Amino acid sequence: MFSYKVFKEGDDVLLAICDTDIVGQNFEQGDLEIHVSKNFYSENECKKAQALKLIKEATIINAVGNEIINLLIDENIVHKDNVLKIGKVLHAQVVSMR
């Protein structure tokens, strides 16, 4: 299950999406730190099929969580070499040039 929030600005659609079970948690490793904020990531919840629909509609994706990142990798949206590991959680950002 995923938690997400969609932000729209002009032609851009930002999808903030994360694994539901990490909402509210902090992760850090060295100088890197991420807070999976309820305000930023958690307005709605969805399963895989809806997440894929949202991902295809987004121009910018900010994703946190091992499950969502593995989905992005499996769908060839993110290459595994472009994923950050912060503590025990994976994080990636995607920008689509349309």
N, C-alpha and C positions, 0 to 999 in steps of 0.2 A: 504494500500500500504506500502511496506517495501523498505528500502534502504539497500544495502549490498556491501560488498567487500570480496573477497576470497583471502586468502594467502596460498601458498603451500610451504612446506619445507620438503623434503624427502617424507615420507609416511603420514605426517600430513597435514590436510586441516583445516585451521582456517577460520571459517565463522564469520565475524563481521556483525551483522544485527540489524536494529532498525526500529521503526516506522518512516516513512518518515517525518511526521510533526514535529519531535523533533530534526532533524539534525541542528547542530550549537548551540543548547541550553545547558545551564549549570543547573545542579540540585544539591542541597546540603541539608543535614540534619545532624546536629551535626558535627561530624568529617568526615562524608562521603561526597564526592563530585565526580561528574562525568560530564565530558564534552563530549557531543555527537559530536565528531569531524567529519567534512566533509571528511577529508583525510583518516580517519580510517573506517568509516561506509558507505560512500556514493560514490561508484563508479558506481553502477547500481541500478535499481529499479525493483521490482517484485510484483506480487500478491501472494495470499495464496498458490496456487498449486505449483508455482515455488519455493516459500520459503520452502515448505515441502520437495521438491526434494533436495534443497541445504542442508537442515538440516540433511537429511538422509545420505548425502555424506560426511559431516563434521566429523572430529575427535575431534575438539574443536569448541565450539560456545561461542561467547561473544554477548549477546543480551540485548538490552535496549528498553524499551517502553511497555506500558500496552497491546497493541494489540499483539505484537510478543510474549510477555511472556505468555499471556493467551492462545495463540496458542500452545506454548510449553507445558503448563500445560494440555490442552485438549488432546494433543497427547501423554501424559504420558512420556514426555522427561525430564521434570522438575517437581518436587513435589513442591506444593505451599509453604511448610514450608522451602524450600531452596532458596526462592526468597527474594532479598533485596528490600526495598522501600527507595529510596533516593529522598527526597522531595515528588513530586507527581508522580514520575516515577518508574517503576519496572525494576530490573536488575538481570540477572542470567548468570552464566557461566557453561558450560557443557564440560566435558572431557570424551571421549569414549575410553575405553581400548579394542582394537581389537586384 
